Amino acid sequence: MSFQALVVTRDDAGETHAAVQQLDESQLPEGDVLVAVDYSTINYKDGLCIGPGGGLVRQYPHVPGIDFAGTVKSSDDARYQVGDKVVLTGWRVGESRWGGYTQVASVMADWLVPLPAGLTSRQAMAVGTAGLTAMLAIMALEDHGLTPGTGPVLVTGAAGGVGSVACAILHNLGYEVAAVTGRPETTSYLEKLGASTIVPRETLNETVKRPLESEQWAGCVDAVGGAMLARVLGQMNYGASIAAVGLAGGTNLPATVIPFLLRGINLLGIDSVQQPYENRLKAWNRLAESLPLDILEEMIQPATLSDLPLLGKQILQGQIKGRVVVDVNA
């Protein structure tokens, strides 16, 4: 049976090229569950895999797409039956293995979770890896004492995928949200998501020599890293935590240990790729409960497989707002 997929090839000069191609099921990698994909989405990693590779892709030709939602076509694993709705995120699918930019995917059962009750496949991909990461970050902050009413929660990179979902969830849970953005045109969008304060990016990009400033934030979901994360460390309330989920501002952390020693700040690393099944399932169920679906709809930008080469370039340049939902069958 043939189907369409976005295939990335690399020529002799090392240049990559992405185009929609017709494939056959015999070309799929080995797996114990065959899934008819309904929707996928786009993340920063996808932009790398569609384009230069970023060291993530091991061999070509390659089908990117680090997450997808769809329906089980066949299964050699008792946990999944034909017709079951499933979601996949992480496990290096779409990087070292063929991913979700395809109408049919072959994967291992351990990488799947059941589609949470109350979400459609389309909504699940409006959430996607970005939304799952946001929920894992909020769960980690709550596990370290964050509760509504303790002060504003800062979200950096707020107009991006992780930040958008984090703002909406935090607001719905009763938190006061302060959203950091370098794009003034996203102000009304962020306010619709629930941000009560808009923090211009340049105010946190300025480096200061003092390792501690006035306490401002009860918690933080940080998608930027780099100098901004270092600056925010010195602004956290005593005993507060930062959940680090991204590195859009760089991998270096030009900070001192003073915030950790004098204010008891916690820096929590959030990984969504290899999260254990139970925690992954818990996060998806929390998402179904805590993310307002009308607000989720506000974030969605629809796309098709043929749109992905351009979208891949745009996300690497920080030009994507909210969540792109890719209808692989359109």
C-alpha positions in Angstrom: 0.0 0.0 0.0 1.4 3.4 -1.0 1.2 6.6 1.0 2.6 10.1 1.1 5.4 11.3 3.4 7.8 14.2 3.6 11.2 12.8 2.7 14.5 14.5 3.4 17.5 13.5 1.2 21.1 14.6 1.2 23.2 15.1 -1.9 26.9 14.5 -2.5 27.7 18.1 -1.5 26.0 17.5 1.9 23.0 19.7 1.1 19.6 18.5 2.3 16.4 18.6 0.3 12.8 18.0 1.6 9.9 17.1 -0.6 6.6 15.1 -0.4 7.1 11.6 -1.9 5.1 8.5 -2.5 6.3 5.6 -0.4 5.3 2.0 0.1 4.7 0.2 3.5 7.6 -2.1 2.7 10.0 0.9 3.1 8.9 1.6 6.7 11.3 0.7 9.6 10.5 -2.3 11.7 8.0 -1.8 14.5 5.3 -3.7 16.4 2.5 -1.2 15.8 1.5 0.3 12.5 -0.4 3.6 12.8 -2.4 5.6 10.3 -1.3 9.1 11.1 -4.0 11.8 11.4 -2.0 14.8 12.5 1.5 15.9 13.4 3.0 19.3 14.4 6.3 21.2 14.2 9.0 21.8 16.8 12.5 23.3 16.8 14.0 19.9 16.4 11.8 19.3 13.4 13.1 22.4 11.8 16.6 21.0 12.2 15.7 17.6 10.8 13.8 19.1 7.8 16.8 21.3 7.0 20.5 21.0 8.1 20.0 18.0 10.3 21.6 19.5 13.4 23.4 16.3 14.1 20.1 14.6 14.9 19.6 12.7 11.7 21.8 9.6 11.4 21.1 8.5 7.8 19.2 9.6 4.7 16.6 9.4 3.2 14.8 10.4 6.3 11.2 11.1 7.4 11.1 13.8 10.2 8.4 14.6 12.7 9.0 14.0 16.4 5.4 13.5 17.3 2.1 12.4 15.8 -1.4 11.2 16.7 -3.4 8.6 14.8 -5.2 5.3 14.7 -3.7 1.8 15.1 -3.8 -0.1 11.7 -2.2 -3.3 13.0 -0.4 -4.4 16.2 1.7 -7.2 17.5 1.5 -5.8 21.0 -1.5 -6.7 23.3 -1.7 -3.2 24.7 -3.0 -1.8 21.4 -5.8 -3.0 19.2 -6.8 -2.1 15.7 -8.8 1.1 15.9 -7.2 2.5 19.1 -6.3 6.1 19.1 -2.7 6.8 20.1 -0.2 9.6 20.5 3.6 9.5 20.1 6.2 12.0 21.4 9.9 11.6 22.0 12.1 8.5 21.9 14.1 10.1 19.1 11.4 9.3 16.6 11.7 11.8 13.8 15.5 12.1 14.6 17.3 8.8 14.5 14.1 7.0 13.4 11.5 7.8 10.8 8.8 10.0 12.3 5.4 11.5 11.9 5.5 13.5 8.7 3.8 10.6 6.9 0.4 9.0 6.4 1.6 5.7 7.9 4.1 5.1 10.6 5.7 2.0 12.1 6.8 2.3 15.7 7.4 0.4 18.9 4.5 0.0 21.3 6.6 1.3 24.3 6.7 4.7 22.6 3.0 5.2 22.4 0.4 6.4 24.9 -3.4 6.1 24.5 -5.1 9.3 23.3 -6.4 10.9 26.5 -10.2 11.0 26.9 -11.5 14.4 25.9 -8.9 15.1 23.2 -9.1 14.6 19.5 -6.1 13.7 17.4 -6.0 17.2 16.1 -6.1 18.7 19.6 -3.4 16.3 20.8 -1.1 17.6 18.1 -2.0 21.2 18.9 -0.6 20.2 22.3 2.2 18.0 20.9 5.7 17.7 22.3 5.7 21.4 23.1 2.6 21.2 25.2 3.7 18.0 26.9 6.9 19.7 27.9 5.0 22.7 29.2 2.8 20.4 31.4 5.9 18.4 32.7 7.4 21.8 33.6 4.4 22.9 35.5 4.1 19.6 37.3 7.7 19.8 38.4 7.2 23.4 39.7 4.2 22.2 41.6 6.1 19.3 43.0 8.6 21.8 44.4 6.0 23.9 46.1 4.5 26.3 43.5 0.8 27.1 44.3 -1.6 29.8 43.0 -1.4 33.0 45.0 2.3 32.8 45.8 3.2 35.4 43.1 3.6 35.8 39.4 5.0 33.0 37.3 7.3 34.0 34.5 7.2 32.3 31.1 10.1 33.1 28.7 9.7 32.6 25.0 6.0 32.9 25.7 4.7 33.2 22.2 6.4 29.9 21.1 4.9 26.5 21.3 6.0 25.6 24.9 5.4 29.1 26.2 1.9 29.4 24.6 0.7 26.2 26.3 2.4 27.0 29.6 0.7 30.5 29.7 -2.8 29.0 29.0 -2.4 26.1 31.5 -1.0 28.4 34.3 -3.8 30.9 33.8 -6.5 28.2 33.9 -5.0 26.8 37.1 -5.3 30.2 38.8 -1.7 31.5 38.5 -0.7 35.1 37.7 1.2 34.8 34.4 4.0 37.2 33.3 4.9 36.5 29.6 8.3 37.4 28.1 8.4 38.1 24.4 10.6 39.9 21.9 7.7 40.3 19.5 5.4 43.2 20.5 2.9 42.2 17.9 2.1 39.0 20.0 0.9 41.1 23.0 -2.9 40.6 22.3 -2.3 36.9 21.6 -0.5 36.4 24.9 -3.2 38.3 26.8 -5.8 36.0 25.3 -3.8 33.1 26.6 -4.0 34.6 30.1 -0.9 36.7 30.5 -1.6 39.6 32.9 1.9 41.1 32.4 3.9 41.4 29.2 7.7 41.6 29.8 9.7 42.9 26.9 12.6 40.5 26.1 15.2 43.3 26.1 14.6 44.1 29.8 15.9 40.6 30.7 18.6 40.4 28.0 20.5 43.2 29.7 23.3 41.6 31.8 23.9 42.9 35.3 26.9 42.4 37.6 24.8 41.7 40.7 24.1 38.0 41.2 20.9 38.9 43.1 18.1 41.5 42.4 14.8 42.2 44.0 12.6 39.1 44.3 9.9 39.1 41.6 8.9 35.6 40.5 7.3 32.7 42.3 8.2 30.3 39.5 9.4 30.3 35.9 9.0 28.1 32.8 12.1 29.0 30.8 12.3 28.1 27.1 15.3 30.4 26.4 18.3 29.5 28.6 21.5 31.5 28.1 21.9 35.0 29.5 18.2 35.4 30.2 18.1 32.3 32.4 21.1 33.6 34.3 19.4 37.0 34.8 16.1 35.4 36.0 17.9 33.2 38.5 18.7 36.4 40.4 15.1 37.6 40.4 13.4 34.5 41.8 11.6 34.6 45.2 13.3 32.8 48.1 13.0 29.0 47.6 11.4 29.3 44.2 12.1 27.1 41.2 12.8 27.5 37.5 11.8 24.7 35.1 14.3 24.8 32.2 12.8 23.4 28.9 14.8 25.1 26.1 17.9 26.8 24.8 16.6 29.3 22.2 19.0 31.9 23.8 22.0 29.6 23.9 23.5 26.7 25.9 25.9 28.8 28.1 24.7 29.8 31.5 26.7 32.9 32.6 25.6 32.7 36.2 27.0 32.3 39.7 26.0 29.9 42.5 24.8 32.8 44.7 21.1 32.4 43.9 21.2 28.8 44.8 23.2 29.4 48.1 21.6 32.5 49.4 18.0 32.1 48.1 17.7 28.4 47.8 16.6 28.6 44.2 15.9 25.3 42.4 16.9 24.8 38.7 14.8 21.9 37.3 15.8 20.2 34.1 12.8 19.1 32.0 13.1 16.2 29.5 10.2 15.0 27.4 12.1 12.5 25.2 12.6 9.7 27.6 10.0 10.4 30.2 8.8 7.1 31.8 5.4 5.9 30.6 3.5 6.6 33.9 4.7 10.2 34.1 4.0 10.7 30.4 0.5 9.4 30.8 -0.1 11.5 33.9 1.0 14.6 32.0 -1.2 13.9 29.0 -4.2 13.4 31.3 -3.4 16.6 33.2 -3.3 18.4 29.8 -6.8 17.1 28.9 -8.1 18.4 32.2 -6.1 21.7 32.5 -5.8 23.2 29.0 -8.9 25.1 27.9 -9.7 23.8 24.5 -11.2 27.1 23.2 -7.8 28.7 24.1 -6.0 25.8 22.4 -7.9 26.6 19.2 -6.6 30.1 19.3 -3.1 28.8 19.1 -3.5 26.6 16.0 -2.0 27.4 12.6 -3.1 24.7 10.1 -0.6 23.2 7.7 -0.1 20.3 5.2 3.0 18.1 4.4 3.9 20.4 1.5 4.0 23.4 3.9 6.7 21.8 6.1 9.9 22.8 4.2 9.0 26.5 4.6 7.8 26.1 8.2 11.0 24.3 9.1 13.0 27.4 8.1 10.6 29.7 9.9 10.7 27.9 13.2 14.5 28.0 13.2 14.3 31.8 12.7 11.8 32.2 15.6 8.9 33.1 13.3 6.3 30.6 14.4 3.6 31.7 16.8 1.6 29.2 18.8 1.1 25.7 17.5 1.2 24.4 13.9 -1.1 21.4 13.3 -0.1 19.4 10.2 -2.9 17.4 8.5 -0.8 14.8 6.8 -3.8 13.6 4.7 -4.8 17.0 3.3 
